[in-house]
């Protein structure tokens, strides 16, 4: 297969500055691929709020610059490094790229499903060039095969947003009919979380703002809707009342700000669980008195294992969970970031490459 010598990419060059759209970025030469590396011709890449944080450098984890951004996408394998043994994929296979580009798959953390803690972890868009490109180098053991029954654009958000909320929900000890609050329910992670939660037996309280997001969440199975802008200072009381006056049994916070975490501590009923999957740029203070009095379980869930990804995508393949998305060109990336910052994106934005 003949490959071009240059490609379009979106590169972060300086923190806080506009993204550079380059049209002459070199396409990796297949002859230079190491064993177990592969070259993927990208079709679509999803845009995540953490991509905005990567561009602005306002998280504890920062990309090395300059860096091609993006960490979720779908494409086709066009080359595999010479010397690769027992590759789980072949040239021509459609595969997905995730936040984690590669781990050792052998250490204690990898074996226990905490690959992000692996000492040799490599991250797309942070320490390895990511999915905002027409061609990306990935690793044969860490790309995810995509079922033939799902559309490439539609499945792209499951490689980060989908698996992240799916794994977060799996952490919660639950009984059928338990209430769960989902702040950020109308966003890229949140609207998928609403659907997964319903299939897991939860009764869902969707928290977000605006008629578009309200209609989306209710159409996806949320039983109650709370507009945080309309509730204002009464949000905790409103969420508590929505869950039989006792508060929900759990909260999965997908929002990217600190306030929803503090509110969740107040409205979750005693013995409940708070799972964070959003990425606020500020710190989160937990009053010990609340922990002792309410006996809460608080944990953070980041991403998911390769098996979690397969399971999350299987819901899409079965038609049980569907992503609400729009498709835009690579050149719109900074405009998309502005929409994300304002909270104007319902569902997910996917870039056509």
DRENKOL-386134 format. One record per residue (C-alpha): z, x, y; residue in three letters. Coordinates in steps of 0.1 Angstrom, whole numbers. Layout:
+-------+-------+-------+------+
!    zz !    xx !    yy ! resn !
+-------+-------+-------+------+
!     Z !     X !     Y !  ALA !
...
+-------+-------+-------+------+
//
This chain:
+-------+-------+-------+------+
!    zz !    xx !    yy ! resn !
+-------+-------+-------+------+
!     0 !     0 !     0 !  UNK !
!   -10 !    14 !    34 !  UNK !
!    18 !    13 !    60 !  UNK !
!    15 !    16 !    98 !  UNK !
!    29 !    47 !   114 !  UNK !
!    48 !    28 !   141 !  UNK !
!    67 !    -5 !   144 !  UNK !
!    86 !   -28 !   168 !  UNK !
!   124 !   -25 !   169 !  UNK !
!   153 !   -36 !   191 !  UNK !
!   174 !    -6 !   199 !  UNK !
!   208 !    -3 !   216 !  UNK !
!   207 !    28 !   237 !  UNK !
!   238 !    25 !   260 !  UNK !
!   267 !     1 !   257 !  UNK !
!   265 !   -28 !   280 !  UNK !
!   229 !   -23 !   289 !  UNK !
!   199 !   -45 !   280 !  UNK !
!   184 !   -40 !   246 !  UNK !
!   153 !   -18 !   244 !  UNK !
!   123 !   -33 !   226 !  UNK !
!   103 !    -3 !   214 !  UNK !
!    68 !    -7 !   201 !  UNK !
!    62 !    29 !   189 !  UNK !
!    93 !    35 !   167 !  UNK !
!    83 !    55 !   136 !  UNK !
!    80 !    37 !   103 !  UNK !
!    99 !    57 !    76 !  UNK !
!    76 !    76 !    53 !  UNK !
!    81 !    64 !    17 !  UNK !
!    78 !   100 !     5 !  UNK !
!   110 !   108 !    24 !  UNK !
!   131 !    82 !     7 !  UNK !
!   160 !    95 !   -13 !  UNK !
!   167 !    83 !   -48 !  UNK !
!   181 !    47 !   -48 !  UNK !
!   167 !    41 !   -13 !  UNK !
!   140 !    15 !    -7 !  UNK !
!   119 !     5 !    23 !  UNK !
!   118 !   -32 !    32 !  UNK !
!    92 !   -49 !    53 !  UNK !
!   112 !   -74 !    72 !  UNK !
!   102 !  -111 !    77 !  UNK !
!   133 !  -125 !    95 !  UNK !
!   165 !  -112 !   110 !  UNK !
!   195 !  -134 !   120 !  UNK !
!   213 !  -129 !   153 !  UNK !
!   251 !  -128 !   150 !  UNK !
!   278 !  -127 !   177 !  UNK !
!   288 !   -93 !   164 !  UNK !
!   253 !   -80 !   173 !  UNK !
!   263 !   -88 !   209 !  UNK !
!   295 !   -70 !   205 !  UNK !
!   276 !   -40 !   190 !  UNK !
!   253 !   -39 !   220 !  UNK !
!   282 !   -41 !   245 !  UNK !
!   305 !   -17 !   225 !  UNK !
!   335 !   -40 !   230 !  UNK !
!   350 !   -39 !   195 !  UNK !
!   371 !   -13 !   178 !  UNK !
!   342 !    -5 !   156 !  UNK !
!   312 !     7 !   176 !  UNK !
!   277 !    17 !   166 !  UNK !
!   265 !    52 !   169 !  UNK !
!   239 !    53 !   197 !  UNK !
!   210 !    50 !   199 !  UNK !
!   209 !    25 !   170 !  UNK !
!   185 !    -2 !   158 !  UNK !
!   206 !   -33 !   158 !  UNK !
!   209 !   -63 !   134 !  UNK !
!   227 !   -67 !   100 !  UNK !
!   212 !   -97 !    83 !  UNK !
!   176 !  -102 !    73 !  UNK !
!   151 !  -109 !    46 !  UNK !
!   120 !   -90 !    37 !  UNK !
!    99 !   -75 !     9 !  UNK !
!   104 !   -42 !    -9 !  UNK !
!    73 !   -20 !    -2 !  UNK !
!    86 !    14 !   -15 !  UNK !
!   114 !    28 !   -37 !  UNK !
!   125 !    64 !   -35 !  UNK !
!   113 !    88 !   -61 !  UNK !
!   139 !    96 !   -87 !  UNK !
!   155 !    62 !   -85 !  UNK !
!   170 !    53 !  -120 !  UNK !
!   177 !    18 !  -133 !  UNK !
!   168 !     1 !  -100 !  UNK !
!   178 !   -36 !  -100 !  UNK !
!   148 !   -43 !   -78 !  UNK !
!   111 !   -36 !   -79 !  UNK !
!    83 !   -32 !   -53 !  UNK !
!    72 !   -67 !   -42 !  UNK !
!   107 !   -83 !   -46 !  UNK !
!   120 !  -103 !   -18 !  UNK !
!   155 !   -91 !    -9 !  UNK !
!   182 !   -96 !    17 !  UNK !
!   200 !   -71 !    39 !  UNK !
!   237 !   -76 !    47 !  UNK !
!   262 !   -61 !    71 !  UNK !
!   272 !   -35 !    46 !  UNK !
!   242 !   -13 !    40 !  UNK !
!   259 !     7 !    12 !  UNK !
!   292 !    16 !    -4 !  UNK !
!   301 !    38 !   -33 !  UNK !
!   306 !     7 !   -56 !  UNK !
!   331 !    29 !   -76 !  UNK !
!   363 !    33 !   -56 !  UNK !
!   394 !    11 !   -58 !  UNK !
!   384 !    -9 !   -27 !  UNK !
!   348 !   -16 !   -40 !  UNK !
!   361 !   -26 !   -74 !  UNK !
!   386 !   -50 !   -59 !  UNK !
!   361 !   -67 !   -36 !  UNK !
!   372 !   -49 !    -4 !  UNK !
!   340 !   -28 !     1 !  UNK !
!   344 !   -27 !    39 !  UNK !
!   374 !    -3 !    33 !  UNK !
!   353 !    21 !    12 !  UNK !
!   354 !    56 !    26 !  UNK !
!   317 !    60 !    22 !  UNK !
!   307 !    27 !    37 !  UNK !
!   275 !    25 !    57 !  UNK !
!   269 !    -5 !    81 !  UNK !
!   236 !   -19 !    92 !  UNK !
!   233 !   -19 !   130 !  UNK !
!   263 !     4 !   133 !  UNK !
!   259 !    36 !   112 !  UNK !
!   225 !    28 !    97 !  UNK !
!   195 !    13 !   115 !  UNK !
!   195 !   -25 !   110 !  UNK !
!   174 !   -56 !   106 !  UNK !
!   159 !   -59 !   141 !  UNK !
!   129 !   -39 !   129 !  UNK !
!    97 !   -44 !   111 !  UNK !
!   106 !   -18 !    84 !  UNK !
!   142 !    -9 !    73 !  UNK !
!   155 !    17 !    49 !  UNK !
!   180 !     0 !    25 !  UNK !
!   197 !     8 !    -8 !  UNK !
!   185 !    -6 !   -41 !  UNK !
!   220 !   -13 !   -54 !  UNK !
!   231 !   -31 !   -22 !  UNK !
!   202 !   -54 !   -13 !  UNK !
!   205 !   -90 !   -25 !  UNK !
!   176 !  -106 !   -45 !  UNK !
!   165 !  -138 !   -29 !  UNK !
!   157 !  -168 !   -52 !  UNK !
!   121 !  -180 !   -51 !  UNK !
!   132 !  -215 !   -43 !  UNK !
!   146 !  -208 !    -8 !  UNK !
!   127 !  -202 !    24 !  UNK !
!   131 !  -167 !    40 !  UNK !
!   140 !  -179 !    75 !  UNK !
!   164 !  -206 !    61 !  UNK !
!   183 !  -182 !    38 !  UNK !
!   186 !  -153 !    63 !  UNK !
!   218 !  -166 !    79 !  UNK !
!   235 !  -168 !    45 !  UNK !
!   235 !  -130 !    43 !  UNK !
!   262 !  -127 !    69 !  UNK !
!   273 !  -160 !    83 !  UNK !
!   271 !  -178 !    50 !  UNK !
!   289 !  -153 !    28 !  UNK !
!   315 !  -146 !    54 !  UNK !
!   328 !  -182 !    57 !  UNK !
!   323 !  -188 !    20 !  UNK !
!   346 !  -159 !    11 !  UNK !
!   371 !  -169 !    38 !  UNK !
!   374 !  -204 !    23 !  UNK !
!   379 !  -189 !   -12 !  UNK !
!   410 !  -172 !     1 !  UNK !
!   427 !  -206 !     8 !  UNK !
!   449 !  -222 !   -19 !  UNK !
!   438 !  -258 !   -17 !  UNK !
!   441 !  -292 !   -33 !  UNK !
!   414 !  -319 !   -31 !  UNK !
!   418 !  -338 !     1 !  UNK !
!   435 !  -311 !    21 !  UNK !
!   427 !  -310 !    58 !  UNK !
!   411 !  -279 !    73 !  UNK !
!   404 !  -273 !   110 !  UNK !
!   373 !  -252 !   118 !  UNK !
!   372 !  -239 !   154 !  UNK !
!   337 !  -229 !   164 !  UNK !
!   324 !  -255 !   139 !  UNK !
!   290 !  -259 !   157 !  UNK !
!   281 !  -223 !   157 !  UNK !
!   263 !  -201 !   132 !  UNK !
!   293 !  -195 !   110 !  UNK !
!   310 !  -227 !   117 !  UNK !
!   283 !  -252 !   108 !  UNK !
!   279 !  -235 !    74 !  UNK !
!   317 !  -235 !    69 !  UNK !
!   318 !  -273 !    75 !  UNK !
!   294 !  -277 !    45 !  UNK !
!   311 !  -252 !    22 !  UNK !
!   345 !  -267 !    30 !  UNK !
!   332 !  -303 !    21 !  UNK !
!   319 !  -291 !   -12 !  UNK !
!   352 !  -274 !   -19 !  UNK !
!   371 !  -307 !   -15 !  UNK !
!   384 !  -302 !    21 !  UNK !
!   386 !  -329 !    47 !  UNK !
!   371 !  -312 !    78 !  UNK !
!   382 !  -313 !   114 !  UNK !
!   354 !  -298 !   135 !  UNK !
!   365 !  -281 !   168 !  UNK !
!   338 !  -272 !   193 !  UNK !
!   323 !  -286 !   225 !  UNK !
!   292 !  -306 !   235 !  UNK !
!   273 !  -336 !   222 !  UNK !
!   247 !  -315 !   203 !  UNK !
!   274 !  -297 !   183 !  UNK !
!   293 !  -329 !   178 !  UNK !
!   263 !  -346 !   163 !  UNK !
!   255 !  -316 !   141 !  UNK !
!   291 !  -313 !   127 !  UNK !
!   294 !  -350 !   120 !  UNK !
!   260 !  -350 !   103 !  UNK !
!   271 !  -322 !    80 !  UNK !
!   302 !  -340 !    68 !  UNK !
!   330 !  -333 !    92 !  UNK !
!   354 !  -362 !    92 !  UNK !
!   370 !  -356 !   126 !  UNK !
!   357 !  -341 !   158 !  UNK !
!   377 !  -324 !   186 !  UNK !
!   360 !  -313 !   218 !  UNK !
!   382 !  -284 !   230 !  UNK !
!   370 !  -287 !   265 !  UNK !
!   379 !  -324 !   267 !  UNK !
!   412 !  -319 !   249 !  UNK !
!   422 !  -290 !   271 !  UNK !
!   459 !  -284 !   270 !  UNK !
!   463 !  -313 !   245 !  UNK !
!   442 !  -296 !   218 !  UNK !
!   471 !  -288 !   195 !  UNK !
!   484 !  -324 !   197 !  UNK !
!   449 !  -338 !   191 !  UNK !
!   443 !  -316 !   160 !  UNK !
!   477 !  -324 !   146 !  UNK !
!   472 !  -361 !   151 !  UNK !
!   437 !  -359 !   135 !  UNK !
!   453 !  -346 !   102 !  UNK !
!   477 !  -376 !    95 !  UNK !
!   499 !  -365 !   123 !  UNK !
!   511 !  -335 !   104 !  UNK !
!   485 !  -309 !   112 !  UNK !
!   459 !  -295 !    89 !  UNK !
!   468 !  -275 !    58 !  UNK !
!   445 !  -247 !    68 !  UNK !
!   423 !  -233 !    96 !  UNK !
!   392 !  -212 !    93 !  UNK !
!   387 !  -197 !   127 !  UNK !
!   350 !  -188 !   133 !  UNK !
!   352 !  -186 !   171 !  UNK !
!   349 !  -153 !   188 !  UNK !
!   379 !  -156 !   212 !  UNK !
!   417 !  -153 !   208 !  UNK !
!   428 !  -187 !   220 !  UNK !
!   417 !  -206 !   189 !  UNK !
!   439 !  -183 !   168 !  UNK !
!   469 !  -190 !   189 !  UNK !
!   463 !  -227 !   189 !  UNK !
!   459 !  -227 !   151 !  UNK !
!   494 !  -211 !   147 !  UNK !
!   507 !  -242 !   165 !  UNK !
!   489 !  -270 !   148 !  UNK !
!   488 !  -258 !   111 !  UNK !
!   514 !  -277 !    91 !  UNK !
!   543 !  -257 !    75 !  UNK !
!   532 !  -237 !    44 !  UNK !
!   496 !  -237 !    56 !  UNK !
!   470 !  -209 !    58 !  UNK !
!   452 !  -193 !    88 !  UNK !
!   420 !  -174 !    79 !  UNK !
!   402 !  -155 !   106 !  UNK !
!   365 !  -147 !   103 !  UNK !
!   355 !  -146 !   140 !  UNK !
!   356 !  -113 !   159 !  UNK !
!   375 !  -115 !   192 !  UNK !
!   374 !   -85 !   214 !  UNK !
!   411 !   -88 !   223 !  UNK !
!   444 !   -85 !   204 !  UNK !
!   461 !  -113 !   186 !  UNK !
!   499 !  -116 !   190 !  UNK !
!   518 !  -134 !   162 !  UNK !
!   553 !  -147 !   170 !  UNK !
!   576 !  -139 !   141 !  UNK !
!   595 !  -170 !   148 !  UNK !
!   564 !  -191 !   139 !  UNK !
!   559 !  -172 !   107 !  UNK !
!   595 !  -177 !    96 !  UNK !
!   598 !  -213 !   107 !  UNK !
!   565 !  -225 !    93 !  UNK !
!   561 !  -201 !    64 !  UNK !
!   524 !  -196 !    72 !  UNK !
!   500 !  -174 !    54 !  UNK !
!   478 !  -154 !    78 !  UNK !
!   449 !  -133 !    67 !  UNK !
!   416 !  -119 !    78 !  UNK !
!   384 !  -122 !    58 !  UNK !
!   355 !   -99 !    65 !  UNK !
!   322 !  -104 !    48 !  UNK !
!   321 !  -108 !    10 !  UNK !
!   313 !   -89 !   -22 !  UNK !
!   278 !   -87 !   -36 !  UNK !
!   288 !  -115 !   -61 !  UNK !
!   302 !  -136 !   -32 !  UNK !
!   267 !  -133 !   -16 !  UNK !
!   250 !  -144 !   -47 !  UNK !
!   273 !  -174 !   -49 !  UNK !
!   269 !  -183 !   -13 !  UNK !
!   231 !  -182 !   -15 !  UNK !
!   232 !  -203 !   -47 !  UNK !
!   246 !  -232 !   -26 !  UNK !
!   215 !  -229 !    -5 !  UNK !
!   192 !  -227 !   -35 !  UNK !
!   207 !  -259 !   -48 !  UNK !
!   202 !  -276 !   -15 !  UNK !
!   240 !  -282 !   -10 !  UNK !
!   244 !  -261 !    21 !  UNK !
!   216 !  -259 !    47 !  UNK !
!   214 !  -238 !    78 !  UNK !
!   205 !  -253 !   112 !  UNK !
!   184 !  -226 !   128 !  UNK !
!   157 !  -220 !   154 !  UNK !
!   131 !  -192 !   153 !  UNK !
!   124 !  -169 !   182 !  UNK !
!   106 !  -136 !   188 !  UNK !
!   122 !  -102 !   189 !  UNK !
!   115 !   -99 !   226 !  UNK !
!   140 !  -128 !   232 !  UNK !
!   170 !  -109 !   219 !  UNK !
!   189 !  -104 !   251 !  UNK !
!   182 !  -140 !   261 !  UNK !
!   197 !  -151 !   227 !  UNK !
!   227 !  -129 !   234 !  UNK !
!   232 !  -147 !   268 !  UNK !
!   230 !  -181 !   250 !  UNK !
!   256 !  -168 !   225 !  UNK !
!   279 !  -156 !   252 !  UNK !
!   278 !  -190 !   269 !  UNK !
!   284 !  -209 !   236 !  UNK !
!   250 !  -226 !   239 !  UNK !
!   237 !  -219 !   204 !  UNK !
!   241 !  -248 !   179 !  UNK !
!   237 !  -233 !   144 !  UNK !
!   219 !  -199 !   141 !  UNK !
!   190 !  -181 !   158 !  UNK !
!   166 !  -163 !   135 !  UNK !
!   141 !  -137 !   147 !  UNK !
!   106 !  -136 !   133 !  UNK !
!    94 !  -100 !   128 !  UNK !
+-------+-------+-------+------+
//
